[in-house]
């Protein structure tokens, strides 16, 4: 099988599995084709169009900027946000849990976000912050 990218040969594969990986494509639209040839030299072509977009920027790392504290029956911590990202704060009671519980989520605006878990107890809780 002959594989083409925008009409140019990207590779030829002569045995199963008949697949080819194309990497490092720049952003843009591409016509990807495959030409199959049987033992009698009959051919069949299939073409698809794909669009490659630039990979999104890596989300920023999160740094706690104020010491976390447990006081008056609530656990508090804060961290610096960046505009254009959505932050999700979750907690679990042990690291073996598959399902984390969502505490809050919000859009970053470049300021320090204050997070308060008013349901916290003296039992152990693990917190994580996701950024997308």
Secondary structure, DSSP 8 states (H G I E B T S, - for coil): -EEEETTEEEEE--SSS---------SEEEEEEEEEE-TT--EEEEEEEEEE-----------EEEEEEEETTEEEEEEE--TT-EEEEEEESSTT-SS-EEEEEEE--SSEEEEEETT--SS--EEEEEE-
